[in-house]
């Protein structure tokens, strides 16, 4: 496969933001510039990319952001690459924020970017990678998670990396980390999947996704994807559902302790999602209806449950007890974790540092587990 790097740039970390389910996650930092960085952005173009359903794209663009530089061992192999995979609707830069990168990438921190080469790709259909809103609308290939993971693998190979020191994944990225570990077991040294289950998307997890898709498609303004203006009523319903799915009841009860605060929170989230306007007047990309449909539908081919024994990497799998999307009472994680040879499952109890499904972005809640994983997997 021939890869073409078509653009490279240095990005200001202070300006790197991505849309999220809550304004709390969208708000830019107000304090001093981070000690890590700078961020380097680039695109790799994969020619004639074939999707699992047989469709093709003449040029598939995958955008990615990196921190640090590759280090090569005595044999010339890159030995410090860390791949971090984002969640549904996000981008690699979704995690370039104080509560994640600010806790991990700085001097002396666990993923100090003077020691590690950190890669944050935008998945197919997300961020600055190829997506329906580029112009094909609903004629864009209907990618699935398998296609997204294959494109990530192509990106990693294009960077001259044959084995990853670590894969971290949040939500959708968590699921894709499991797929990586099964598909290329000898190419992953350690894995930290956070906020997911390694099983088919069914039950309530599929239900809320289908509710959003149908809300958009039933909006007359959607026009089968060929709209001139966004179908706002469908997107409003989508944002309502997303806020509940990603909510943290204990945190909301504390932060939204008056009716006025609740109303303000709702309005702020709607303005960000529908208009791209943040509470401080800053700008973010508003949600595109077709992109959202594709992103949610992409989970249809996900089911790594049959091959967990194939994973050779050391695994630190972390979920939180207040996760609406992956509720611990299902018992799925507890039943599946023993099948991962070098795996540890951790269920974080509800506490001051958990934030529902979004706990995956708050490194203070789980970075001690990452430290343990890096130590245990050092000689793997």
N, C-alpha and C positions, 0 to 999 in steps of 0.2 A: 504493500500500500504506500502511495506517495503522499506525504503531508506537506502543506505549504503554510508557513507562518507568514501571515499577510500584514500584521500590524503589531507594533510593540510600543509601549508607552509607560511612563511613570505616573501613577495616580496619587493624588493627595488623599491620604487615609481619612482626613477629616471630611472629605466630600463623598466617601464611598458609603452609599446607603442602598437598601433594597426594601420594597414593599413587604409588609408583614401584616399579621392578623390584628395586631394591636398598635395603637399609637405609641405606647410605652416602648415597643420594639423599634419603632420608626424614628423616634426622636434622636437627633444627632447629639453628640457629646458637647457639653458646654465648658468642660474643664481643659486642662493643659493638653497639648498635642501628645499622642502616644509615643512611648519610647521605642517602639518597634517600627519597622518599615525602612524605606518607602515601599509601597505596593507597585508591582510591575504588572501591567495588563497587556495581553496579547491575544490574537486569534490564531487558531490553526484551522485550515480548511481541508476536509477529507473529501477527495473527489469520488464521485459515483458511489455514494454511500447507499447500500442496500438494506432496507428495513426487513424485519422478520416476516412481515406480511407480503413481501415481494416488491413493494413499491421502492422507488429510488429517488434520490435527490442528487442532481449533478454536482452540487457543491454544498456540503454540510459544514457550516461554520460553528466551531466551538470556541467560545471566549473563556479565558481563564485569567486568574490573578495569582501572582506568586509573591512570596516573601522569602528572603534569604537566597542562598546560592547552593547549587549541588556540590556535594563532596564525594570524591572518588577514593575507594580503598586501593590497596596495593595492586589488585587485579584490574583496576580501572572501572569498577562497577560503582554506580551511584548508591550510597548507603545511608543517606539521610533524608529521603523523600517522604513527605507526609501528604496524603491526599485527604482533603476534607470535603464532604459532600453535603449540600444544602437540602432544605425541605421543599415541599410543594409550593409553587408560586414564588419562591425566593430566587436567590442567585448566590454565587460564591461570596460576594461582598455582603450578603446578609449577616455573615458571621464576623465581619470586620467592625466590631463595636466594642465598647468598654467591657461589657460583661462576659465576652468570649475572648476575642483576640487580646483585649487589654489585660486579661488574667493569665494568658498563655504564651504570647509571642515575644514578650519583652525580655530584657537582659536578666539572666538568672531564672527565668520562668521555665515551665516544663517543656514548652516548644519554642524556646529561645531561637529567634530567627537568625541569629549569628551562628547557630549550630545546625539548624534544620532547614531544608528546602521545602517550603509549604506551598501546596498547589490547591487552589480553590476554583474548580471549574463551574461554569454556568451549564446546567444540564440542557439537553435538547428541549426547545420550547420555552426556555427560561432566560431571563437576563438579556445579555447581548449575543447569545447563541441563536442559531436559526430557529424561527418560530412562526406560527400561523400569521401573526400580525405583520410580518414582513411584507405580506402581499397575497399569499396563496389562500389565506383565510381557511375555510373548511376543506380546501383541496390540498392542504399540507398533508404529508404522509402521517397516518395515525400511529405515531410512535408509542411504544410501550417501554416499561422499565428495562427490558432486555436490550432494546435499542440504545437507551440512554447509557447503560453500563458498557456496551460495546464501544460507543463513542468515547467514553471516559478512558477506556483501555487504549484506544487508538491515540488519544492525546498523550497519555503517559508514555507510550512507546515512542511517540514523536519527540519526546524530551530526552530520549536515550536512557530511560529508566526500565530496568528489567525486574526489579523487586522493590516493593514499598516497605519502608520501615514501619509505617502505620497508616491505617485507614480509619478516619473518624467519619461518622455519618449521623445526621440529625433528621428524625422523622422519615421522609422519603429517602434521604441519604442513608439513614440507618438500614432501611430495607435493602438498598442497593449495596451497602457494605456486605451484607450476608450473601448477596449474589456474587460479588467479587470473590469472597472467600471460598465459595463453592466452585466457581468457574475457573479460577486461576489459583488453586491452593498453594502452589509453590512460589507465587509472586507476591505474597503478603506475609509479613513477619508478625504483625499485631493488628488487631481490630478493636475499635471501640464504637459499637453501634448504640445509639441512644434514642429512645422513644419510639419503639416499634415492636412488632411481633413477627417471627419468621414463618408466617402462615398466610394462606390465601385471604384476600380482602373480602370478607363477607360480614354478615350481621350489621351492627350499628355503624361500623366503620365504612362499609360500602353504602349504607343507607344515606348517611349525610352527604356523601359525595354525589350520589344520584339525585338527591334533593336539589343540590346546587345546580347540577347540569340541567335538570328539568326546569328549574325556575328561570334559567337564562333562555333555554330553547322555547319555552312557552310565552316569553315576552314577544309580542308582535314586532317590536322594534329590532329584534335579533335578525329577522329576515333570512333565516337559514345560513347565517354567518356572513352575509354580504351587506352588512349595515354601513351606513355612512356616518352615523353617530352611535356611540355605545348604547346598548339596551339597558338603561339605567334602572328600571324597575327590577329586572332580572338580577342585575348586579347588586342592587340594594338587598334583595333577599339572600343572595350569596354571601354578602358581608355579614348579615345577621347570623346566618348559620355558622360561618367561620368563626365569629367572635365567641359563640357558645362552645364550639368544638375545641377551640384553643384556650378556653377560659381556665382560670385558677380560682375557685370559689373563696379560699381563705385569703388570698391576696386581694381579690376584688372587694371582699367584705371590709377589709381594712382601708383600702385606697378610695373606694367609692362609698363613703359612709354618710352621704347626704343625697337626696334626690337630685339636687343641682349637679353634683359631681357625676352621677350616673348619666344624666342627660348630656353633660359636656363630653364625657367619654364616648358616648354613642355618636354624637355629632362630629367629634374629632376623627373618629375612625371612618365615618362615612365620607367626610371631606377628603381624607387621605386616599381612600380606596377609589372613590368615584371622580374626584377632581384633581387628585395629586397635590393637595395643599396640606402641609403639616401644621400642627397647632402654633408653631412659632413663625408661620408664614413661609417657611422653607418649602421646597418642591420635592416631590418624589414621582415616580411613574405611576399613573393611575392604572387600575386593573383593566386589562383587555378581556372581553368576554370569551372570544374564541381561544385565546391562550389559556384561560382558566379551565374551560371545558376540556381541552387536550391534556392539561396537566393532571386534572383529577381522573380522567379516563385512563391515563397511562398505567395506572396500578392494576389494570384488568389482567395482566399476564404474570403478576407476581405470585409466586408460591415456592419458596425454597425449602419447604418442610421435609421433602423426601430425601434431601442430600446433606443434612447438617453434619453427618459423620465425615464428609469429605473435607471439611475445614481443617487445615493444619495450623493456622495462625493461633497465637494466644489471643483470647477474646475476653474483653471486659464489657459486658452487655448491661446497660444501665437504663432502667425505666423509673418513673416516679409514681407514687401511690395516688396522686391527684390528677392523673392523665385521663381525660374523658375519652380520648381516641383509643387508648390501649389500657382499659381498666384491669387492674390486677386481679379482681375477683373472678375473671374468666379462667385463671389458673393455667393459661397456655404457656407462658414463659417458664413457670415452675416445672411443667411437664417436659418441655423441650430442651431446656438448658443442659441436663445431664448427657444429652447426645453429642454435645460439642466437646471433643477430647480435652482440649486445653482451655475450656470456657468457664467463666464465672458470671453468674447473673446476680445483679444487685438491684433490689427494689428500694428506692429511697423513700423513707417515710415522709408524710406531709410535715412540713416545717417551714421556718421563716425563709429558707433559701429555695424552696420549691415553687414553681410557677406553672403548675399544670403541665400540659403537653410541652409548653415552651421551656421547661426546666433544662432541656438539652442545650439551650443557649446560655445558661447561667453557670459558668464554670466553677464558681465558688461552691456549688452544690455537689460537684463530683470530681473535682480535679485531684483529690487525694486518691481516687480510684485510677485515674490516668497515671499518676506517679507510680502506683503499684504495678500497673500493666507494663509500663516502660522498663521497670526493673526486672520483672519476671520474664519478659520476652527478649531481653538484651542478647542472649546467646542462641536464640531460636534460628 
